[in-house]
């Protein structure tokens, strides 16, 4: 396949490197304290790297904005705030309202208020006693293809789970996972919850997804061994994995969470070009890898020839 846009650095840094981010921030602060013109340039570069390596530390954002204000770079401050709002899951239209604002004068205040209202630390966020319904509505409605926003909201959702909101977690975790499908640890956690609740098929689907995301993961195999033993002891017949129809329905549900119906959504392309265009190919060429992934998974579950190879190719791209 061709025409795949390069993955952003942000997509590669899924897990914040806190120590590295702190190291760059400390260097940036030293350059800022020196106060020379060349020092401020170096400070901005170090601060940008601090945010790149750890977007979860509010101090990294603050030093970056401070350095850009020192440079007189209002556009850079605006770009930083726009990036932060993306991480926080803010409506992009709200960022446009800041276009006419003097960022040199007000950038620090806007940043501080944004971080106060919407803390990056999930524990602090939970302590703020934010409206849960509002948070869950965001999970259902916002675009979480930015892996940083996905990770931030996933951690907040895990805090709700720790407070006993298991039903809410089970409903909303798959929405986030549909846009970050290779997070095998989250799929495994989801599977264990379903298993504990006696929801056998759903547990298997999650463990299966974990193994597809990370082939060395053996949770699905161990689960099938556990289920066979349990069923043999209780009913005299072994439990079997869900039928193809169940697997297809599960993957179709994840496809919907990704806000597409690729088979229908590309009918116009096929008719206009007069050719039989594979919707997965179109999705991949547009860089919509998560959506292509679930459509390929669905085909593989249904036994479509070549689907497994296509799925492997998409997984490598992700």
Secondary structure, DSSP 8 states (H G I E B T S, - for coil): --------HHHH--S--HHHHHHHHHHHHHHHHH--HHHHHHHHHHHHHHHHH-TT-HHHHHHHHHHHHHTT-HHHHHHHHHHHHHHTT--HHHHHTTTTS-HHHHHHHHHHHHHHHS-SSHHHHHHTT--HHHHHHHHHHS---SHHHHHHHHHHHHHHHHTT-HHHHHHHHHHHHTTSTT-HHHHHHHHHHHHHTT-HHHHHHHHHHHHHHSTT--HHHHHHHHHHHHHHHHTSS------HHHHHHHHHHHHHHTT--HHHHTHHHHHHHTS---HHHHHHHTT-HHHHHHHHHHHHHTT-TTHHHHHHHHHHH-
